[in-house]
Amino acid sequence: MLSDPLLTTRSEGGRDVPLLVWRADRPLRAVSSAPLGGGIGQRRWVVNATVPMSYDRDDPADHLAGLADQLGLDGPGVGLLTGVDVAEVVARTDTGVRAWATVGLGTPVWAAAPAPAAPGQRVGTVNIVLYVPARLGDAALVNAVATATEAKAQAIGELGMPGTGTPTDAVTVLCPADGPIAEYGGPRSVWGAPLARAVHAAVLAGGAGTVVPWSDRLAG
């Protein structure tokens, strides 16, 4: 089982910067596009850390690994970064699937835009963490990421945003490491359907208001 996220802070640059920490009571199977712990494997924890919009480190995985050490997190885990204040995380549950989203949509983009974003363009980040209470096979894990992304894009469209996401969005799906294997994760599958609904609801709620980046809030 994956815990509810714990909101805590770390000290950086003389400021208390928020981050969320999820812990598992035993290793979980996971698939992730995160800078730390991406790919498929067993994971013990997840961190979603707020950073200033001026963040320009070229070693985000090392940065996140250092944060994990400070938190006393053991074993392999997943590390995410966002300019959003992670205290504004939105949680939704559907048929046992649990979804958490931190939603920054300040600069949405179309996935198939004709040209890349301009250098230095400010971007938001939508980070999605999911727990499915059934063991997903490798293909189902990958399909679950696609389903979550489709549901996120649906929510963004319903919010009237001109885009499908942001250039730095990340998805993490975790599930038990044992038990009968569920082979499918698409939007009409047993677990993909509630996953899609939970993601859609979380992103829709998180993007409904004006989200001010954490560092902009401090400056303002």
C-alpha positions as CSV (number, residue, x, y, z in Angstrom):
1,M,0.0,0.0,0.0
2,L,1.1,3.6,-0.7
3,S,0.7,6.1,2.1
4,D,-1.1,9.4,1.8
5,P,1.5,12.1,1.0
6,L,3.1,13.8,3.9
7,L,3.7,17.6,3.4
8,T,7.0,18.7,4.8
9,T,9.8,21.2,3.9
10,R,13.5,21.4,3.3
11,S,15.8,24.4,3.7
12,E,17.2,25.8,0.5
13,G,18.6,29.3,-0.1
14,G,17.5,30.4,3.3
15,R,13.8,29.4,2.6
16,D,11.6,26.5,3.7
17,V,10.6,24.9,0.5
18,P,7.7,22.5,0.4
19,L,7.7,18.9,-0.7
20,L,5.4,15.9,-0.6
21,V,6.6,12.4,0.4
22,W,4.7,9.1,-0.2
23,R,6.0,5.9,1.5
24,A,5.2,2.3,0.8
25,D,5.2,-0.4,3.5
26,R,6.7,-2.8,1.0
27,P,8.3,-2.4,-2.5
28,L,5.8,-1.6,-5.2
29,R,6.0,-2.1,-8.9
30,A,6.2,1.3,-10.7
31,V,6.5,3.0,-14.0
32,S,7.5,6.6,-14.2
33,S,8.7,9.4,-16.4
34,A,10.3,11.2,-13.5
35,P,13.9,12.5,-13.5
36,L,14.7,10.2,-10.6
37,G,13.5,6.6,-10.6
38,G,12.1,6.7,-14.1
39,G,11.4,3.6,-16.1
40,I,9.9,0.3,-14.7
41,G,11.0,-1.3,-11.5
42,Q,10.4,-1.6,-7.8
43,R,10.1,1.6,-5.8
44,R,9.7,2.3,-2.0
45,W,8.8,6.0,-2.0
46,V,7.9,9.1,-4.1
47,V,8.9,12.7,-3.6
48,N,7.3,15.7,-5.3
49,A,9.4,18.7,-4.6
50,T,8.6,22.4,-5.2
51,V,11.4,24.4,-6.9
52,P,11.5,28.1,-7.9
53,M,10.6,29.0,-11.5
54,S,14.2,30.0,-12.0
55,Y,15.3,26.4,-11.4
56,D,18.1,25.7,-13.8
57,R,20.1,22.8,-12.4
58,D,21.3,20.3,-14.9
59,D,21.4,17.5,-12.4
60,P,17.8,17.1,-11.2
61,A,18.2,13.4,-10.4
62,D,21.2,14.1,-8.2
63,H,19.3,16.9,-6.5
64,L,16.3,14.7,-5.8
65,A,18.5,11.9,-4.5
66,G,20.1,14.3,-2.1
67,L,16.6,15.3,-0.9
68,A,15.7,11.7,-0.4
69,D,18.9,11.2,1.7
70,Q,17.9,14.2,3.9
71,L,14.5,12.7,4.4
72,G,16.0,9.3,5.4
73,L,14.3,7.5,2.5
74,D,15.8,4.0,1.9
75,G,15.9,2.0,-1.3
76,P,14.9,3.0,-4.8
77,G,12.2,5.7,-5.2
78,V,10.8,8.3,-7.6
79,G,11.6,12.0,-7.5
80,L,9.5,14.7,-9.2
81,L,10.0,18.5,-9.5
82,T,7.5,21.3,-10.0
83,G,7.2,25.1,-9.8
84,V,3.8,24.6,-8.1
85,D,3.4,24.8,-4.3
86,V,2.9,21.1,-3.7
87,A,0.7,21.9,-0.7
88,E,-2.0,22.5,-3.3
89,V,-2.0,18.8,-4.3
90,V,-5.4,17.5,-5.3
91,A,-6.4,13.9,-4.4
92,R,-9.1,11.9,-6.1
93,T,-10.2,8.2,-5.7
94,D,-12.2,6.0,-8.0
95,T,-13.0,2.3,-7.4
96,G,-9.8,1.8,-5.4
97,V,-7.5,3.8,-7.7
98,R,-5.9,6.8,-6.0
99,A,-4.7,9.8,-7.9
100,W,-2.7,12.9,-6.7
101,A,-2.0,15.8,-9.0
102,T,-0.1,19.0,-8.6
103,V,-1.3,21.2,-11.5
104,G,0.7,24.0,-13.1
105,L,-0.7,25.1,-16.4
106,G,0.8,28.6,-16.8
107,T,2.1,27.7,-20.2
108,P,0.2,24.9,-21.8
109,V,1.6,23.6,-25.1
110,W,0.3,21.3,-27.9
111,A,2.2,18.0,-27.9
112,A,2.5,18.2,-31.7
113,A,3.3,21.9,-31.9
114,P,5.1,22.9,-35.2
115,A,8.0,24.3,-33.3
116,P,9.6,23.8,-29.8
117,A,8.9,26.3,-27.1
118,A,11.1,29.4,-27.2
119,P,14.3,29.4,-25.1
120,G,13.7,30.7,-21.6
121,Q,9.9,30.3,-21.9
122,R,8.2,29.8,-18.5
123,V,6.5,26.5,-18.2
124,G,4.2,24.9,-15.7
125,T,4.3,21.2,-14.7
126,V,1.5,18.7,-14.1
127,N,2.8,15.9,-11.9
128,I,0.5,12.9,-11.4
129,V,1.1,10.1,-8.9
130,L,-1.2,7.0,-9.1
131,Y,-1.7,3.9,-7.0
132,V,-3.6,1.0,-8.5
133,P,-4.6,-1.7,-6.0
134,A,-3.8,-4.6,-8.4
135,R,-0.6,-5.9,-9.9
136,L,-0.3,-4.6,-13.4
137,G,1.9,-6.3,-16.0
138,D,4.6,-4.4,-17.8
139,A,2.4,-3.6,-20.8
140,A,-0.5,-2.6,-18.5
141,L,1.8,-0.2,-16.6
142,V,2.9,1.5,-19.9
143,N,-0.7,1.6,-21.1
144,A,-1.7,3.2,-17.7
145,V,0.7,6.0,-18.4
146,A,-0.9,6.6,-21.7
147,T,-4.4,6.5,-20.2
148,A,-3.4,9.0,-17.5
149,T,-2.0,11.3,-20.1
150,E,-5.2,11.1,-22.2
151,A,-7.3,11.8,-19.2
152,K,-5.1,14.8,-18.3
153,A,-5.4,16.2,-21.8
154,Q,-9.2,15.7,-21.7
155,A,-9.3,17.8,-18.5
156,I,-7.1,20.5,-19.9
157,G,-9.4,20.7,-22.9
158,E,-12.4,21.0,-20.7
159,L,-10.7,23.8,-18.8
160,G,-10.4,25.7,-22.1
161,M,-6.6,25.6,-22.2
162,P,-5.0,25.7,-25.7
163,G,-2.8,22.7,-25.2
164,T,-2.4,19.0,-24.2
165,G,0.0,19.5,-21.3
166,T,3.3,21.2,-20.5
167,P,6.8,20.2,-21.7
168,T,7.8,19.0,-18.2
169,D,4.7,16.9,-17.1
170,A,5.4,13.6,-15.4
171,V,3.4,10.5,-14.5
172,T,4.1,7.8,-11.9
173,V,2.0,4.7,-11.6
174,L,2.5,2.3,-8.7
175,C,0.9,-1.0,-7.9
176,P,1.5,-4.1,-5.7
177,A,4.4,-6.3,-6.6
178,D,2.5,-9.6,-6.1
179,G,-0.9,-11.1,-6.8
180,P,-2.7,-11.9,-10.0
181,I,-1.5,-9.9,-13.0
182,A,-3.9,-7.5,-14.7
183,E,-2.8,-7.4,-18.4
184,Y,-4.5,-4.2,-19.5
185,G,-4.4,-0.5,-18.6
186,G,-6.4,1.2,-21.3
187,P,-9.3,3.5,-20.6
188,R,-11.9,0.8,-21.0
189,S,-10.0,-1.8,-18.9
190,V,-10.9,-2.9,-15.3
191,W,-8.3,-0.6,-13.8
192,G,-7.6,1.8,-16.6
193,A,-11.2,3.2,-16.5
194,P,-11.2,4.3,-12.8
195,L,-7.6,5.5,-13.3
196,A,-8.7,7.7,-16.1
197,R,-11.7,9.1,-14.1
198,A,-9.5,9.8,-11.1
199,V,-6.8,11.6,-13.1
200,H,-9.4,13.6,-15.0
201,A,-11.1,14.7,-11.8
202,A,-7.8,15.6,-10.1
203,V,-6.5,17.7,-13.0
204,L,-9.8,19.4,-13.6
205,A,-10.1,20.4,-10.0
206,G,-6.4,21.4,-9.8
207,G,-6.5,23.5,-12.9
208,A,-9.9,25.2,-12.2
209,G,-8.4,28.1,-10.2
210,T,-5.5,30.5,-10.7
211,V,-2.3,28.7,-9.8
212,V,0.5,31.1,-8.8
213,P,4.0,29.5,-8.8
214,W,5.5,29.1,-5.4
215,S,8.4,31.4,-6.1
216,D,6.2,34.1,-7.7
217,R,4.0,34.0,-4.6
218,L,7.0,34.8,-2.4
219,A,8.2,37.5,-4.7
220,G,4.7,39.1,-4.9
